[in-house]
Amino acid sequence: MKRFNEKISRKNTNCVKWNMVDDDVLSFSIADSDYPTSEEIVKCLTDRVNHPVYGYTFPDPMYYESIINWTKRRYGYEITKSNIIPTNGVVTSLYYAINFLKDKTEGIIVQTPVYNPFYSVIQDNGKKIVENKLIKNDNFYTMNFQELDKQLETNKILILCNPQNPTGRVFTYDEIKEVVRLAKKHNAYILSDEIHCDVILEGHKFTSVNKFASEYKNMIVFTSISKSFGLAGLKTSNVIIKDEKLADEFRAFLATKYIGSGNIFGLVAVKAAYNHSEAWLDKQNKHLTNNFKLLKKYLNEKHPEVGVTKTEGTFLAWLDLSFLGMPCEVMQQELLKFGISINEGKRYSEDCKGYIRFNFACSEEQMLAGLEILSKFINANTK
């Protein structure tokens, strides 16, 4: 685990996470990782940099083959080249998927609390946000299928987030099967953001909606190497649509919007990640599993009043600090004064005004230092 505990500064690298806070602040905010990516990816990118011409490029056959093999090996379903649409970002692709399907519905369902750009891509398409609120019980979230069944009667698009951001749920096979069943019942579309699908903590298993593609066709999956391999800056993603007619129609639609594939280094990185970095990914997931266990142990022992949501995937801890009775904006600013940057919960749902999202994709030392600061903040504000 040495590579994941390596001290490395991201300051002065145009880093959103670190260069947008003061130098004395530890950042646990935006969802990317603070340790080096795999050596194999670095080598492949370095080799490409050493060729001094960086002109127009395209996804070659090996690019598609890498995704096909990875999908079968890691997710357990088969795809072909015609099912894959290379793009340059999941949020951008999601926005255009809604635009592509805009005549199908006025309302779009999101399961809240949820990744805040979902709200933006719905509103920017002139559509209505319909909340299917996740049910919280003992710091664990499950889907409200009864409500979802009713909502799908009139709202024909569901944006699914699996693994779920910010709660860290990895929905089970049976849960995903039920989502697909309900979508089929109401002839609705599932837009499944699976960007964290490779970041699974030990003891859990990821299930893509595409596992059920033989049962239902109106599903679009969005994936990327950005979260799982620490490569968000390369702006490279893929849309996977098992139904070839739907895939062809969406591909043609994107062409009219001038949406291209990832950049030259992103295309190289995809091949390096999927062909040469699986062992690194598995080690990362062990490191993240250990970090979450330490985080939960620390807070349970020092501050049992903090609600620590059971994280199953992603590298995001969803923490309930509502007992402090402090508005989100105030909490975020006060934590900055103490020396840590987090994401405040209100951005994910109006119901989460006492929550914070804490990114633990960092060294154990850095995480524990952040928890110490969080502890001082709690002690200073506990009446």
C-alpha positions in Angstrom: 0.0 0.0 0.0 3.1 2.2 -0.1 2.0 4.0 -3.3 -1.3 5.0 -1.8 0.4 6.4 1.4 3.0 8.3 -0.6 3.3 12.0 0.3 2.7 14.1 -2.8 1.7 17.7 -3.2 -0.9 18.8 -5.7 -0.3 22.5 -5.1 0.7 24.6 -8.1 -0.7 22.1 -10.5 -3.9 24.0 -11.4 -5.7 21.6 -9.1 -9.3 22.5 -8.3 -9.2 20.5 -5.1 -6.0 22.1 -3.7 -5.2 25.4 -5.5 -8.6 26.9 -4.7 -8.1 26.8 -1.0 -5.5 28.4 1.2 -2.1 26.7 1.6 -2.7 25.7 5.2 -6.0 24.0 4.4 -6.3 20.2 4.0 -8.7 19.4 1.2 -11.3 16.5 1.3 -13.7 18.0 -1.2 -13.9 17.4 -4.9 -14.1 13.7 -5.9 -10.6 12.8 -7.1 -7.7 11.0 -5.4 -4.5 12.4 -3.9 -2.1 9.6 -4.6 -0.2 8.7 -7.8 -2.1 6.8 -10.5 -0.7 3.4 -11.6 2.9 3.3 -12.9 1.8 1.6 -16.0 -0.5 4.6 -16.9 2.3 7.0 -16.2 4.7 5.0 -18.4 2.2 4.9 -21.3 1.4 8.6 -21.1 5.2 9.4 -20.9 5.9 7.3 -24.0 3.2 9.2 -25.9 4.5 12.6 -24.6 7.9 11.6 -25.9 6.5 11.6 -29.4 6.6 15.3 -30.1 3.6 15.6 -32.3 0.1 15.8 -30.7 -2.3 16.1 -33.7 -5.8 14.9 -34.4 -6.4 11.4 -33.1 -9.2 8.8 -32.9 -10.1 5.7 -30.8 -8.2 2.8 -32.4 -9.4 -0.9 -32.4 -7.3 -1.6 -29.2 -9.2 1.2 -27.4 -12.6 -0.5 -28.1 -11.1 -4.0 -27.3 -9.8 -2.7 -24.0 -13.3 -1.6 -23.0 -15.0 -4.8 -24.3 -12.6 -7.0 -22.3 -12.8 -4.9 -19.2 -16.6 -4.8 -19.2 -16.8 -8.6 -19.6 -14.1 -9.3 -16.9 -15.2 -6.7 -14.3 -18.9 -6.3 -14.9 -19.9 -9.7 -16.3 -21.7 -8.7 -19.5 -20.6 -8.6 -23.1 -20.6 -5.7 -25.5 -19.3 -5.0 -29.0 -17.7 -1.9 -30.6 -21.1 -0.7 -31.9 -22.3 -0.5 -28.2 -19.5 2.0 -27.3 -19.6 5.7 -27.9 -16.4 7.5 -26.8 -17.2 11.0 -25.3 -15.4 13.7 -23.4 -17.1 13.7 -20.0 -19.9 12.0 -18.1 -21.8 15.1 -17.2 -21.6 16.4 -20.8 -22.9 13.1 -22.1 -25.7 13.0 -19.5 -26.8 16.5 -20.5 -27.0 15.5 -24.2 -28.7 12.2 -23.4 -31.5 14.2 -21.7 -31.5 16.5 -24.7 -31.7 13.5 -27.0 -34.8 12.2 -25.1 -36.4 15.6 -24.3 -39.6 14.7 -26.1 -40.2 11.6 -23.9 -41.0 13.4 -20.7 -41.4 16.7 -18.8 -40.2 15.3 -15.5 -36.9 13.5 -14.7 -36.5 11.4 -11.6 -33.4 11.6 -9.4 -32.8 9.6 -6.2 -31.8 12.1 -3.6 -29.4 13.0 -2.0 -27.5 12.9 -5.2 -24.5 14.3 -7.2 -25.5 18.0 -7.7 -24.8 18.3 -11.4 -27.8 16.1 -12.0 -30.0 19.0 -11.0 -28.2 21.3 -13.4 -28.4 19.0 -16.5 -32.1 18.6 -15.9 -32.9 22.3 -15.4 -30.6 23.3 -18.3 -32.7 21.1 -20.5 -35.9 22.8 -19.3 -37.1 19.8 -17.5 -38.7 19.3 -14.1 -36.8 17.7 -11.2 -38.7 14.9 -9.6 -37.2 13.6 -6.3 -37.4 9.9 -5.5 -35.9 10.3 -2.0 -33.7 7.5 -0.8 -34.9 6.0 2.5 -32.4 6.4 5.4 -32.4 3.8 8.2 -29.6 3.5 10.7 -27.2 5.4 8.5 -28.0 3.2 5.5 -29.9 4.2 2.3 -32.3 2.1 0.3 -34.6 2.9 -2.7 -38.3 3.8 -2.3 -39.6 1.5 -5.0 -43.2 2.1 -4.2 -42.9 5.8 -4.8 -40.7 5.2 -7.9 -43.4 3.0 -9.4 -45.9 5.8 -9.1 -43.5 8.5 -10.4 -42.5 6.5 -13.5 -46.2 6.5 -14.6 -45.8 10.1 -15.8 -42.0 10.8 -15.6 -40.2 8.7 -18.3 -36.6 9.2 -17.4 -34.7 8.1 -14.3 -31.2 9.1 -13.7 -29.6 6.3 -11.6 -26.4 6.9 -9.8 -24.7 3.6 -9.0 -22.4 3.5 -7.0 -24.3 6.3 -5.4 -22.8 9.7 -4.8 -22.8 10.9 -2.0 -24.2 8.0 0.1 -21.7 5.4 -1.1 -24.3 2.7 -1.7 -23.6 0.0 -4.2 -27.0 -1.2 -5.1 -27.5 -5.0 -5.1 -28.4 -7.2 -8.0 -32.0 -7.5 -6.8 -32.3 -3.7 -6.3 -31.0 -3.0 -9.9 -33.3 -5.8 -11.2 -36.3 -4.1 -9.6 -35.3 -0.7 -11.1 -35.2 -2.2 -14.6 -38.5 -4.0 -14.0 -40.2 -0.8 -13.1 -38.7 1.1 -16.0 -39.9 -1.7 -18.4 -43.4 -1.6 -16.8 -43.7 2.1 -17.5 -41.6 2.2 -20.8 -39.2 4.6 -19.2 -35.5 5.3 -19.9 -32.7 4.7 -17.4 -29.7 6.9 -17.6 -27.2 5.2 -15.4 -24.2 7.1 -14.1 -21.7 4.3 -13.3 -18.6 6.5 -13.1 -17.6 5.0 -9.7 -18.3 1.4 -10.8 -14.7 0.2 -10.3 -14.3 1.8 -6.8 -15.9 -0.9 -4.8 -15.0 -1.6 -1.1 -14.3 -5.1 0.0 -17.3 -7.3 0.6 -19.5 -5.6 -2.1 -20.2 -6.3 -5.7 -21.2 -3.9 -8.5 -24.1 -4.6 -10.8 -24.7 -2.6 -13.9 -28.2 -2.1 -15.4 -26.7 -3.5 -18.6 -26.7 -6.9 -16.9 -30.4 -6.8 -17.7 -30.1 -5.5 -21.2 -31.6 -8.7 -22.6 -34.8 -8.0 -20.7 -35.1 -4.3 -21.4 -33.5 -2.0 -24.0 -34.1 1.7 -23.0 -31.0 2.1 -21.0 -27.9 4.3 -21.4 -24.8 3.7 -19.2 -22.1 6.3 -18.6 -18.6 5.3 -17.5 -15.1 6.8 -17.2 -11.6 6.1 -16.0 -11.6 9.4 -14.2 -12.6 8.3 -10.6 -11.2 4.8 -10.6 -7.7 5.7 -11.8 -7.4 9.4 -10.8 -7.6 10.7 -14.3 -10.4 13.3 -14.2 -8.2 15.9 -15.9 -8.1 13.9 -19.1 -11.7 14.4 -19.9 -12.4 11.0 -21.4 -15.5 8.9 -20.9 -17.7 6.3 -22.7 -21.4 5.8 -23.2 -22.4 2.1 -23.4 -25.8 1.3 -25.0 -26.5 -2.4 -25.5 -29.5 -1.7 -27.9 -27.8 -1.1 -31.2 -30.6 1.0 -32.7 -30.6 3.3 -29.7 -26.8 3.4 -29.8 -26.8 4.4 -33.5 -29.4 7.1 -32.9 -27.6 8.6 -30.0 -24.3 8.5 -31.8 -25.8 10.3 -34.8 -27.4 12.9 -32.4 -24.0 13.6 -30.7 -22.5 14.1 -34.1 -24.9 17.0 -34.7 -23.7 18.6 -31.4 -20.1 18.3 -32.4 -19.3 16.1 -29.4 -16.1 14.2 -29.9 -14.1 11.5 -28.0 -11.5 12.1 -25.3 -8.2 13.8 -26.0 -5.1 12.1 -27.2 -3.8 11.4 -23.7 -7.2 10.2 -22.4 -7.4 7.6 -25.2 -3.9 6.3 -24.3 -4.8 6.3 -20.6 -8.0 4.2 -21.2 -5.9 1.4 -22.8 -3.2 1.6 -20.1 -5.8 1.5 -17.3 -7.9 -1.4 -18.7 -5.0 -3.5 -20.1 -2.2 -2.9 -17.5 -3.6 -1.5 -14.3 -6.1 -4.0 -12.8 -3.7 -5.0 -10.0 -3.3 -1.4 -9.1 -7.0 -0.9 -9.0 -7.5 -3.8 -6.7 -4.8 -2.5 -4.3 -6.4 0.9 -4.4 -9.8 -0.6 -3.3 -8.1 -2.4 -0.4 -6.5 0.9 0.6 -9.8 2.7 0.4 -11.5 -0.1 2.4 -8.9 0.3 5.1 -9.3 4.1 5.1 -13.1 3.9 5.5 -12.7 1.4 8.4 -10.3 3.7 10.1 -12.6 6.7 9.5 -15.6 4.9 10.9 -13.7 3.6 13.9 -12.3 7.0 14.7 -15.6 8.8 14.6 -17.5 6.0 16.4 -15.0 6.1 19.3 -14.5 9.9 19.5 -17.9 11.2 18.3 -20.6 8.5 18.3 -23.1 11.3 17.7 -21.8 11.6 14.1 -23.9 9.6 11.7 -21.4 7.7 9.5 -23.2 6.4 6.5 -22.2 2.8 5.5 -20.0 3.4 2.4 -19.9 0.4 0.1 -18.3 2.0 -3.0 -16.8 5.3 -4.0 -14.2 7.1 -1.8 -16.8 9.4 -0.2 -17.9 9.4 3.4 -21.3 10.9 4.0 -21.4 12.2 7.5 -24.4 13.5 9.5 -23.5 16.4 11.7 -27.0 17.8 12.1 -26.8 17.5 15.9 -24.7 20.7 15.7 -27.7 22.6 14.5 -25.4 24.6 12.1 -26.4 25.8 8.6 -24.4 24.1 5.9 -22.9 27.3 4.6 -21.7 28.2 8.1 -20.4 24.7 8.7 -18.3 24.8 5.5 -16.8 28.2 6.3 -16.1 27.3 9.9 -14.4 24.1 8.9 -12.2 26.1 6.5 -11.2 28.3 9.4 -10.2 25.2 11.4 -8.2 24.0 8.3 -10.2 21.5 6.2 -12.2 21.8 3.1 -15.2 19.5 2.6 -18.4 19.5 0.4 -21.5 20.7 2.3 -24.5 18.5 2.2 -27.1 21.0 1.1 -25.8 20.8 -2.5 -26.9 17.2 -2.7 -30.3 17.7 -1.2 -32.2 20.4 0.7 -32.9 17.6 3.3 -29.2 17.3 4.1 -28.4 20.7 5.6 -26.4 19.2 8.5 -24.3 16.8 6.4 -20.8 16.9 4.9 -19.2 14.8 2.2 -15.6 13.8 3.1 -13.3 12.4 0.4 -11.0 9.7 1.9 -9.0 8.9 -1.4 -5.8 10.0 0.2 -3.0 8.7 2.4 -3.9 7.3 5.8 -1.8 10.0 7.4 -3.6 12.8 5.5 -7.1 11.4 6.3 -6.3 11.0 10.0 -5.0 14.6 10.1 -8.2 15.8 8.6 -10.3 13.8 11.1 -8.3 15.4 14.0 -9.3 18.8 12.7 -12.9 17.7 12.2 -12.8 16.4 15.8 -11.6 19.8 17.1 -14.4 21.5 15.2 -17.0 19.3 16.7 -15.6 19.7 20.2 -15.6 23.5 19.8 -19.2 23.5 18.7 -20.8 20.9 20.9 -22.9 22.5 23.6 
